C-alpha cells in the first residue's frame, strides 16, 4: 500500500504497519479547488489574499505541514504506543530504474497526447514540473 505520511498519521496506520519503504517519486495528490463562478464573485482583495498563499508558496507550506510534520507525528505516535517502525529508503539507482521503466513511458504518452490536442508547450510543462522536483 502506498500512502503519504499524513494518511498514515490520520488513519493510525502506524498501529498495524511495521515496515515502511520511502519511494520518493514525483506525485501530486493534494489540491484546493473552487467553483469558477464563486471565485469570480469574490472581491479582488479576497482573490489577491488567496493567491498570495497559493502557487509555489502554498505548495511549500502544504509540503512542510502535511508531509514533513506528519512524518514526525507518525514516529512520535508509534513510539508512544510501542509500535515498531522499520524504515527503508529506496536507493537512488533503483529509483532511477523504476522511473525509466514506469515513469518515462507515461510522461511521453502524456506529451504526445497533449501535443496531438494542440498543446505545443506540453514538453516544456513536463520539463518544468520535473525540474521543480529536483529543487
Secondary structure, 3 states (H helix, E strand, C coil): CCCCHHHHHHCCHHHCCCEEEECCCCCCCCCCCCCHHHHHHCCHHHHHHHHHCCHHHHHHHHHHHHHHHHHHHHHHHHHHHCCCCEEEECCHHHHHHHHHHHHHHHHHHHHHHHHHCCCCCHHHHHHHHHHHHHC
